[in-house]
Amino acid sequence: MLGNLIAGVVSGLFVTVSVFAFRIFWLSKIVPWFEERVYKDAKIEGEWFSLYPMIEGRRQEIISLKRHGHAITGTIICTRSEGDEGEQYDVHGSFRNMILPLIYETHDRSKTDRGTITLKLTQNAKQLTGRIALYSDKEDTILSTDVIWFRSKKRLEAYLADLETLDKATVEEYRQRLAESEKARRWSCVHAGVPFSPRSQRSCRRSRGASGLIPVRGLPRRKIKRFGGAVSRE
């Protein structure tokens, strides 16, 4: 009687362990092998270079991805940032139909930095473009910003060069607009008969009303007519 009970318990344990082991083998070996055989999406495994164009200092990272069927794992190492340079992150997710959603967590377990990244494969499989949701220490809130992954370092450097050229053009355009605005203000004050100076310039701007009347020293606020350099009232 006791022998039969012990035999039944041992048999049950053996079956349970066998089923558990087979399940692990099936999920870790058979399923990835089958998915790899029928995998039709682009192969994104390998090294990528990321850029955050909207973050001050334009943070950069190196990403190493591994793919087993549709499952994606990898690491991210920050190479350029104001406070996170050298930080390493673990990522995992899946890639289907050109979309790559990822969850990242800091490799340092003493920190709580984590978030999500959602990317779309573009540029003939040479670029992943999307957004990242992250926790900001300074604002103590969740922020979202643009991120671009490049297949090669050369493409990233070319994109950075284009951004710097665009920044210079934007600054130059802003300076030209300031100069034109300053010139227009000077002309307006001189045309009104007010000698140009920083003080008179401010006075000239304040004295303009909704009616469009321009004051001239010694004359009331009425419309002014000029005749050959002489000023008269209507």
C-alpha positions in Angstrom: 0.0 0.0 0.0 2.7 2.5 1.0 4.9 1.4 -1.9 2.1 2.1 -4.3 1.6 5.5 -2.8 5.3 6.4 -3.1 5.4 5.1 -6.7 2.4 7.3 -7.6 3.9 10.4 -6.0 7.2 9.8 -7.8 5.5 9.1 -11.1 3.5 12.3 -10.7 6.5 14.4 -9.9 8.4 12.9 -12.9 5.5 13.7 -15.3 5.3 17.3 -13.9 9.0 17.9 -14.3 9.0 16.3 -17.8 6.1 18.5 -19.0 7.7 21.6 -17.5 11.0 20.8 -19.1 9.4 20.1 -22.5 7.5 23.4 -22.3 10.7 25.3 -21.7 12.4 23.5 -24.6 9.4 24.1 -26.8 9.2 27.8 -26.1 12.9 28.5 -26.2 14.0 26.2 -29.1 11.1 25.0 -31.2 9.0 28.1 -31.4 11.9 30.5 -32.3 13.2 28.0 -34.8 9.8 27.8 -36.5 9.3 31.6 -36.4 12.8 32.0 -37.9 11.9 29.6 -40.7 8.7 31.5 -41.6 10.0 35.0 -40.7 9.3 37.5 -43.5 10.1 40.9 -42.0 13.3 42.8 -42.5 16.3 41.6 -40.4 17.1 44.4 -38.0 19.5 42.6 -35.7 23.0 44.1 -35.4 24.3 47.6 -34.5 22.4 50.8 -34.6 23.2 54.5 -33.8 20.5 56.6 -32.2 20.1 60.4 -32.1 17.6 62.6 -30.1 17.4 65.7 -32.3 15.0 67.6 -29.9 17.0 67.0 -26.7 19.5 69.7 -25.7 23.0 68.5 -26.6 21.5 65.9 -29.0 21.9 62.7 -27.1 23.5 59.8 -28.9 23.6 56.0 -28.2 24.9 52.8 -29.6 22.3 49.9 -29.8 23.1 46.2 -30.2 20.0 44.1 -31.1 19.5 40.3 -31.2 16.5 38.7 -32.9 15.0 35.3 -32.4 12.0 35.1 -34.8 10.0 38.2 -34.0 11.4 38.6 -30.5 14.0 41.4 -30.0 16.5 41.8 -27.2 19.5 44.0 -26.8 21.5 46.7 -25.0 21.7 50.5 -25.3 24.9 52.4 -24.3 24.7 56.2 -24.1 27.7 57.8 -25.8 26.8 61.5 -25.6 24.6 63.1 -23.0 24.8 65.8 -20.3 24.3 63.4 -17.4 23.9 59.8 -18.7 27.0 59.2 -20.7 28.2 55.7 -20.2 24.9 54.4 -18.9 23.7 51.0 -20.2 20.1 49.9 -20.7 18.5 46.5 -21.5 15.8 46.4 -24.1 13.2 43.8 -25.2 10.3 43.8 -27.5 9.1 42.4 -30.8 9.3 43.4 -34.5 6.3 42.8 -36.8 5.0 44.6 -39.9 7.8 47.2 -39.8 6.9 48.4 -36.3 9.4 47.9 -33.4 7.9 48.5 -29.9 10.5 48.2 -27.1 10.7 48.5 -23.3 14.0 49.7 -21.9 15.3 49.5 -18.3 18.6 50.7 -16.8 21.2 47.9 -16.3 22.1 49.4 -12.9 19.5 48.0 -10.5 20.1 50.8 -8.0 18.3 53.1 -10.4 14.7 53.2 -11.7 15.2 54.7 -15.2 12.9 52.9 -17.6 10.5 53.7 -20.5 9.2 52.7 -23.9 10.4 53.2 -27.5 8.2 52.8 -30.6 9.9 52.9 -34.0 9.0 52.4 -37.6 11.5 51.0 -40.2 12.1 53.5 -43.0 14.6 54.6 -45.6 14.9 51.1 -47.2 15.6 49.5 -43.8 18.4 51.9 -43.1 16.6 54.0 -40.5 14.2 53.5 -37.6 12.1 56.6 -36.7 9.7 57.2 -33.8 9.3 58.4 -30.3 10.5 57.6 -26.8 8.5 58.0 -23.5 10.8 58.6 -20.6 10.9 59.8 -17.0 12.5 63.2 -16.5 14.3 63.8 -13.2 14.2 67.6 -13.5 10.5 67.9 -14.2 9.5 64.8 -12.2 7.1 63.8 -15.0 6.8 61.6 -18.1 8.1 63.2 -21.3 8.0 62.2 -24.9 10.4 63.2 -27.7 11.6 62.2 -31.2 14.3 59.6 -31.7 16.0 58.3 -34.8 18.1 55.1 -35.2 20.6 54.9 -38.0 22.1 51.8 -39.5 25.5 53.3 -39.8 27.5 56.0 -38.0 28.1 57.7 -41.4 24.4 58.4 -41.9 24.1 59.8 -38.4 27.0 62.2 -38.9 25.5 63.3 -42.2 22.2 64.0 -40.5 23.9 66.0 -37.8 25.7 68.1 -40.4 22.4 68.9 -42.0 20.9 69.9 -38.7 23.9 72.2 -38.0 23.5 73.8 -41.4 19.7 74.3 -40.7 20.5 75.8 -37.3 22.9 78.3 -38.9 20.4 79.3 -41.6 17.6 79.7 -38.9 19.9 82.0 -36.8 20.9 84.0 -39.9 17.2 84.4 -40.9 16.3 85.6 -37.4 19.1 88.1 -37.4 18.0 89.5 -40.8 14.4 89.9 -39.5 15.7 91.7 -36.4 17.8 94.0 -38.7 14.8 94.7 -41.0 12.6 95.4 -38.0 15.1 97.8 -36.5 15.5 99.6 -39.8 11.7 100.0 -40.1 11.5 101.4 -36.6 14.2 104.0 -37.3 12.5 105.0 -40.6 9.2 105.4 -38.8 10.6 107.7 -36.1 12.7 109.8 -38.5 9.6 110.1 -40.8 7.6 111.4 -37.8 10.3 114.1 -37.2 11.7 112.5 -34.0 15.5 112.5 -33.9 16.5 108.8 -33.5 17.9 107.7 -30.2 17.1 104.7 -28.0 15.0 106.9 -25.8 13.1 108.6 -28.6 12.7 105.2 -30.3 10.9 103.8 -27.3 8.8 107.0 -27.1 7.9 106.7 -30.7 6.7 103.1 -30.3 4.6 103.9 -27.2 3.0 107.0 -28.7 1.5 105.2 -31.7 -2.2 104.6 -31.1 -4.9 102.6 -32.7 -5.8 105.6 -34.9 -2.4 105.6 -36.6 -1.7 109.2 -35.6 2.0 110.1 -35.2 3.0 112.8 -32.7 5.4 115.5 -33.6 7.1 117.6 -30.9 5.2 120.9 -30.4 2.1 119.8 -32.3 -1.1 118.1 -31.1 -1.9 114.5 -32.0 -3.4 115.1 -35.5 -2.6 113.8 -38.9 0.6 115.4 -40.3 1.3 116.5 -43.9 4.8 117.2 -45.1 5.6 119.8 -47.9 9.2 119.8 -49.0 10.6 119.1 -45.6 8.1 121.5 -43.8 5.6 120.1 -41.4 2.0 121.6 -41.1 -1.2 120.6 -39.4 -4.4 119.7 -41.2 
